[in-house]
Amino acid sequence: MSNFLGIDTSNYTTSAAIYDDITGQAISEKMLLPVKEGAIGLRQSDAVFHHTVQLPEVIEKLFSQFNGKISAVGVSASPRSEEGSYMPCFLSGVAVARSLSAVMKLPLYEFSHQQGHIAAVAFSSGNDELLKKEFIAFHLSGGTTEAVLVRPDGENIISTEIIAKSLDLKAGQAIDRTGVMLSLKFPCGVELDRLSLESNKDYSVKASVKNTDCSLSGIENKTKAMFEKGEKPEDIAKFCLQSIIASVDKMLENIIEKYGNMPVLFSGGVSSNTLLREYMTDKYNAVFSLPVYSADNACGTAYLASLKYYD
């Protein structure tokens, strides 16, 4: 029996998790980074500061639930697994992970934040066999709107190749900017989701997609115009989300036409959205997980550490 610690310090969440390779379950703790009311983001310097303050508390809470031994440590060291991918906020997690590894004399494995997202959805949804084959994964969040081609990789467990992306605004940014305009709490995904379900309208949206890439900046302009006209908040919320769905749908249609039909997995905080999950499950039989594993978390990183440990 072995247990594996995962640490992830993304731009908006401090998280740590322990994966048990016998039960196949993970326990986790996380804290959102504080964002001032009305703001739509954080500077990297502020994110690093808050992670430095919050990560010890997160780890203390996590280990208050755990009495076993840790076999290895995994950490998210970069946004993506490609050369030059870098964000200062991940240094906070790497510093703590390296220190724990050295003090406890444990192996340390570094992964990307994106790899962790994909792995968390795969194992928590009971689809961990996907990691042994080629598939399409969408990563939809405040900082990323991408589709990647995922392949097994002996050294890194999985490799990712970007095959589609947003050319401007990200899905999570469109949601948060719309939500802040409607006086919702940042990050706005959960509240905008709830609000959209109160709308009786359905919008037929023409997606702005060229080849496999999309443009989402028009969503912000349109929702602002709707707001200024005094349209109902729930209708504005639904338009925003259905616009994102239309873009992702067209991207995926073009991806399948180019790369062939294969399994599709959705990760990232935006993948928690009810309308998106229903649409993509019905049309593509796409793989989703519970929202706790879709949003930023360290469970996937802990799980990848277990796979690397036995590799």
ZIVEN-V669649 format. One line per field, one symbol per residue. phi: phi as a letter, one per 20 degrees, with the letter a starting at -180 (. if undefined). psi: psi as a letter, one per 20 degrees, with the letter a starting at -180 (. if undefined). A space follows every 50 residues. Layout:
phi->???
psi->???
//
This chain:
phi->.ccceccbcefcbebbbcddfeemdcdbcbcfffcfgnedrcfgffffgf fffefgffffffffdccedeeacdbedafcecfnfbbggfffffffffff fffeldfccdcegfgfgfffffffemdffgfdbebdceddbfdbcbdced cfbgfdmcdccfcaaeebfegfffffffffgemefefegfffggfffeee ecdedefeccldeccdffffffffffffenffgffffffgffffffffff gfgffffednfbgccdcngfffffffffffffedlfeccfgfeefgadff fffffffffef
psi->pqqppqppnahippqqqppoighjqqqqqqpqqppqpiqkaqqhhhgggh ghghgggghgggiijpjaqphrpqqoirgrlqpippphhihghgggghgg gggilqqppprqgggggghggghhjkkiihijrprpppooahipnqpqop qqoghjgqqpppiqrpidqqghggghhgghhjkrppqjgghhggghiiqj qppopoqnpodjqrpjhhgggghgggghikqqhhhgghgghhggggghgh ghghghhgirprqpqprqhhiipgggggghgghilqprrqhhigrprjgh ggghhgghhj.
//
